[in-house]
Amino acid sequence: MVRQIAHKHHGGKKHKILYRERDYHGATIATMSAGGQPERNAQYGPYTPGFVQVPHCLEYRAQWDVEEYGLRAADAIEEVILREGPDTIGALCLETVTAGGGVITPPRGYWERVQEICRKHEILLHLDEVVCGVGRTGEWFGYQHYGIEPDLVTMAKAWPRATPRSPASSPPRRCSSSSRTTATR
Ligand SMILES: Cc1ncc(COP(=O)(O)O)c(C=O)c1O
């Protein structure tokens, strides 16, 4: 969808997808291209072009010595956006709560700032709720703990039970111009 929107509305330019160090999104070549765990990716490249890594937000392995770690970690994403050029980036794909990469609950202020940055640069916020969605954190979706509104949410596992389906959902205002608002594969 991100690539389709890039071609339909931005002459193909806003096609890059940002992903985060330590996050995991699956085992296909495309999803491994957005995989932030080198120990899982090491033997399967080369990968799909157009994926760019941003730093993790795990305060336990702190990368910055600051009080508001969540804001600093979010600002680190904006630094990558500015380095790459906002007009080249279509989406930011993150696990709402990183699961296999260490069960990382984002620090205070992180999600609000990430959403603000995405909106400022017209970048779609895609949340992978394959692990933390569908009631697993006490809310229907993990992002509901943070008062944010993602543009795309992908689910699997708990949602389809034993069937091979992975729903993706998005509010109509974001993606309806190029795709249906809900799709399954
Ligand atoms: C966070 C996360 N995203 C995506 C996936 C991939 O899910 P699927 O294999 O159902 O496409 C997994 C699989 O474990 C996962 O943990």
The ligand as a Tripos MOL2 file, in Angstrom:
@<TRIPOS>MOLECULE
LIG
   16    16     1     0     0
SMALL
NO_CHARGES

@<TRIPOS>ATOM
      1 C1          5.7130   -8.6760   15.6940 C.3       1 LIG1
      2 C2          5.5020   -9.6400   14.5600 C.ar      1 LIG1
      3 N1          5.1190   -9.1620   13.3670 N.ar      1 LIG1
      4 C3          4.9030   -9.9710   12.3210 C.ar      1 LIG1
      5 C4          5.0790  -11.3270   12.4350 C.ar      1 LIG1
      6 C5          4.8250  -12.1960   11.2360 C.3       1 LIG1
      7 O1          3.5960  -12.7600   11.3630 O.3       1 LIG1
      8 P1          3.0920  -13.7800   10.2140 P.3       1 LIG1
      9 O2          4.1500  -14.8380   10.1620 O.co2     1 LIG1
     10 O3          1.7760  -14.2690   10.7090 O.co2     1 LIG1
     11 O4          3.0170  -12.9900    8.9510 O.co2     1 LIG1
     12 C6          5.4860  -11.8840   13.6420 C.ar      1 LIG1
     13 C7          5.7000  -13.3230   13.7680 C.2       1 LIG1
     14 O5          6.0960  -13.8470   14.7790 O.2       1 LIG1
     15 C8          5.7090  -11.0230   14.7470 C.ar      1 LIG1
     16 O6          6.1120  -11.4990   15.9360 O.3       1 LIG1
@<TRIPOS>BOND
     1     1     2 1
     2     2     3 ar
     3     2    15 ar
     4     3     4 ar
     5     4     5 ar
     6     5     6 1
     7     5    12 ar
     8     6     7 1
     9     7     8 1
    10     8     9 2
    11     8    10 1
    12     8    11 1
    13    12    13 1
    14    12    15 ar
    15    13    14 2
    16    15    16 1
@<TRIPOS>SUBSTRUCTURE
     1 LIG1         1 GROUP 0 **** ****
